[in-house]
Amino acid sequence: MLSSLKSKSRHKRFRDSLCLVILSTVALSLSISVSASAQVLLNHSDGQFSLENRSAADLIDVTRGMRSIGKLASGETWTTEEQVAIDLVGKPLPLNVDGHIKLEHWGDALSQLPGNQIWARIQLQTAGLDVNRGLTMASLVGARRLSANISLLRRATEEMGEAWITSGPLTPLKAGILAFASRYTPVPVLLTKLLKQIKPNNISQDTATVDQRGAKRFEIVDKPTWPEGYETLPSPRSSLRQAIEHHGVEGLRAILSSKEWSVDRGFSDIQLAFALIPENEVLEALNERGDRREAKYFIIRFNEEKSLSDELGPKAAEQMIRKILKARELGDSGGAISHATSTAFIMAET
């Protein structure tokens, strides 16, 4: 009988332990499920609304209608009276939730995509996208908010950019959001990093591969189908091309380190870049992308041209001008550009 009691006791302890393990596993899976898909939940009734931040990031300058709160921290709920905002001609504006994600937390937030529509709206606003574009009055009223969000992006640091990109895999949606933001952040923060990871060539469909470290790498499509709430987001490549143009000469410095992006942006002949940025920066870019032989060629050529300039002075340019004209007669546009570059360097030396 004593043996039977001991057996029942062991059975009860085993059963209790098993239940505890099952409950812990369920709780963990629920926790993972909630954290993997962020939600900003809105409830409203009887003239009040509540907004619950079920994401891993703090939300800043959150507004709905005429009501606002400076920060809605992760896990917090904001409850207040509902009051509709009025546009410039006295008409009520849609009761949308606006705000932005704290940039120091954006890496964690970007790992919680796509989330619900409110979360999508806040993600796009954080990236500097005008979510009210096309709605004239709403866009005018929201212009100050958009300007403030862009100002924050312009002050972003390289450390922030690294955290945003490396916190979780660079999925197509995450790439699209960060590529759009790259037009406003300083070039080293996002643009330089993204150009190394996203190539300009066309991919027919999304595919995920695994690199040597076991991390998933996603190919980017030119015409993606985004989840609900992200429909106005351009493709990653489209946003990167816009960012390059937006940054001007600084953007040129970024693309020269990639032969593919140089060709894509019209700099297949890198000699054109010598007219826009210092010689040493072009040569550094050539070395960085592995074109050391070409970099060495330009160094030798420029040294020879400097010697020619020292010897003949302005007359050295006359020889190059004749070569330009001759090359054009022969239809050799590459040769003409090469001689034009040499002429510019000789004139600069004299």
N, C-alpha and C positions, 0 to 999 in steps of 0.2 A: 504493500500500500504506500509506504514511504517512497519507494521507487517510482510508483505511479504519480504521486504528487510532484516529485522532482521533475518528471518528464513533462507534466502539464505546465509546470512553472517555466521550464525551458522553452516549451512551445509558445507560451504567452509572451515571453521576452522576445523570441524570434519574430512573432507576429507583430508586436509593437514596433520593433526595429524596422521591419519591412514596411509597415505603414508610414513610419517616419521618413524613410528613404523615398517612398513614393510621393508623399506630400512635398518633400523638399525638391524633388525633381520637377513636380508640377509647378511649384512656386518659381523655380528657376526658369522653367520654360516660359511661364507667363511674363516674368521679368524681362527675359530676352526678347519676347515678342513685342512688349510695350516699347522697349528701348530701340528696337530695330526699325520701328515705324512711328515716327513722332507725330503727335497730334496736338493741335491747339483747339480745345473744345469750347464751343459757344452754346450757352443756354440762355433763353430769355422768356420772361412772363411777367404779367402784372406791372409793366413799366420798369422792370429791372432786368439786367443781364449779368451773367457771370462768365468769365473767360478763364479756362484752366490750361496752364502750360504743362503739358505732358511730354516735354522734350528734355534733352540733356543740356540745353543751353538757356542762358538768361536772355530775355527779350527786352529791348530798350525802346523808350519813347512809343509805347503802345497806345493807339487811339482807336476809338469807335464812336463815330458821330462827334459830339462835342465833348466827350469824356476822354481823359487821357491819364496814363500812369507812367512815371519815369522809368520804372523797371518792373517787369513781371518775371521773377526768378523761376528757375526750373522747379517744377513741382508745386508752385503756388497757384492760387485761384484769386482772381480779382472780381469783386462784385460791386456794382454801383447802379445808379439810375440811368435809364436810357434817355438820350436826348439827341435828336437828329440835327446834323449840321446843315446849314443853308449855303447855297452857292452865291455867286456875285450878283445874280439877278433875282434872288429871293426864292429859288426853288430848292426843295429838299434833296440832299445828296444821298446816294446809297449808303446803307449802314455797313460798310466794310471794315474789317479789322486791318489796321496798318501798323507798321513798326519795322524794326530790324533786329537781327541777331547780334549779340555782343561779339565783336570780331575776334576776341580772344577765345571764344567758345565755338567759332564757326566750324572748325575742323570736326568737332563732335557732332554738330548739327548736320553737316554734310554727309555724315555716316548714317543719317536717319532719313533717307529719301526713299520714296517720294513723300509720304505723309498725306494728310488731308489737304483740302483746298486752301484753308487758312494758312497752313504751314507752307504750302507752295507760294502763296502770295508774299509771305514774309521773306522766304528765301530769295525770291526774285527782287524784292525791294532792297535786300541786303547787298545784292550784286549790282545795284544801281540801275535796274530796269524800270522804266516808267510803266507801271501796271495799269495806269489810267489812260494810256495813249489811245486816242480815238474818241475819248469821252471828254469833249472840250472843256467844260466847266470843271469836271472832276480833276482833269489834268492840271488846269490852272491853279486850283486850290491845293493840289498836292505838289506843286512845283517846289515849294519851300522844303518839304520833306525829302523829295528826291535830291535836291541840292545838298541837304545835310548828309544824306547817306553817301553821296559821291565824295563829299569832303572827308568823311571818315576813311573811305577807301584810299584816297590820295595820301593819307598819313600812315597807311599800313606798312609794316616792316617785313624784311625778308624772312625773319623767323616765323611771322604769322603765315606768310605764303607757304613756307615749307610744311607747317602744321596742317594747313587746309588741304594740301595735295596728298600728304602721306598718311593722314588719318583715315584709314580704310582704303579700299581699292578705288582707282580712278575710273568709275563707271561713266558711260556716255552722258547721263544726266548731270552728274557732278562735274564732268569736264565742260559741259555746256554752260553751267552756272559760273564756274571759275573763268572760263574763256570770256564770257561777257564782262565780268568784273575786271579782267585784265586791261581793258581800255582805260580804266580809271586809276588802278594801282600803279606805283612806280614800276618801270620795266623789269627790274630784277626780281620783284616780288612774285609775279605770276607769269608774265609773257615769256621771259627767257626760259623758265622752267617748263611751261606747257609746250613751247615749240620743240623741245627735246623729246617730248613724249607723244605728241600728236603730229603725224606726217600730213603733208598737204595732198597726197595722192588719194584718189577715190576708192572707197570700200563699198561693195555692193550690199553688205548686210552686217549687222552686229555679230561679232564672234568674240568669244572669250578664250584666251590661251593662258597657259601657266608658264611663268618664267623659271629660271634656274633656282630661285629662292622659294618657289612654290606659291608665289603671289599671282593672283589672276590679273591679266592684262586685257583690256577691252579695246577692240577696234571701234573707230568712230565713223558713223555714216554721215553723208552730206545732207540728207533730208530725213532726219529722225522723226519718229512718231512719239511725242512726249506724253507722259501720264497727264491725267486731268489736273488742270491748274497751271501747267507749264507750257500751254500751247503757244504763247507769244515769244517763247525763248528761241533765239536763232540757233542754228547748228554750231558746234564748237569751231569748225574751220571758218565759217562765215564770221564769227565773232573775233577770231584771231586775226583774220585779214583786216577787219575794221580796226582792231587795236593797233596793228602795225602802222596803218595809215594815220591813226589818231596821234600816235607818239612821234611821228615824223622821223627825224634823224636818230633819235634814241631807239625807235623801233627798227631802223636799219641796222644799228649795231647788234641787235638781237638776232635778226634773220641771217646775218653773214656767217654766223657760227654753224648754220645748217645749209648744206648745198641744196637740198630739196626746197627749202623755203626761199632761198635766194633765187632759184629758178622760177618758183611760183610767183614771186613778187617783181620779176623783170630784171633781176641782177644775175642772169646766167653768165654774163661777162662781168667779173668782179672788178674790172678796171673802172667801171662807172662809179664804184663806191669811193675811189680815191678823190673824186671831185667834191665829195660831201663830208667825209670824215677823215681824221688824221691818218697818215700813212701807216704809223705803227699799229693802230687799232685794226686796220684791214689785215695787216700781216699776222697779228695775233689771232684774228678770226680764222684765217686760213690754216694756221697751225692747229687751232682747237678742233677744226673739223677734219683734220688729217691730211690736208693738202700742203704738206711741207715742201714738196718739190716745187710747187707753184710759188710758194712764199719765197723760197730761195731764188727762183728765177727773177722775181720782182726786185729783190735786194740787189742782185748782181746788176740788173738793168738800170736801176736807179743810181747805183754808184757810177756806172759808166756814163750815164747822162749828166751826172753832177760834174764829172771830170771834163766832159765835153763843154758844159756850160762855163766851167772855170777857164777853159782854154779859149773858147771863141766868144763868150759873152752872148749878147742878144742875137748875133749872127747864127748861133747854133740852132735857134728856133726856125730860121729860114729853111734849113735842110729838112726839118721835120714837117713843115707846112707843105713843102714840095712832095714829101712822101704821103701826106694825107690826101692831097689832090690826086696823086697817082693811084693810090689805093681806091679812091672813090671812082675813078675812071674804069678801073678793073672790076668794080662791083664788090670789092673786098671790104665790107663794112667792119668786120672785126679788126682788120689791119688799120683801117682809118681811125677807129677808136683807140687802138694801141698807140698810134703815132700822135693822136690828139692828147692823150694822157702824157706822153713824153714831152710834148710841146709845153703843156701846162707846168710840168715840173721844172723844165728848163727856164721858163719865164719866171717861175717863183724863185729859182736860185739866183737869177740875175736882178 
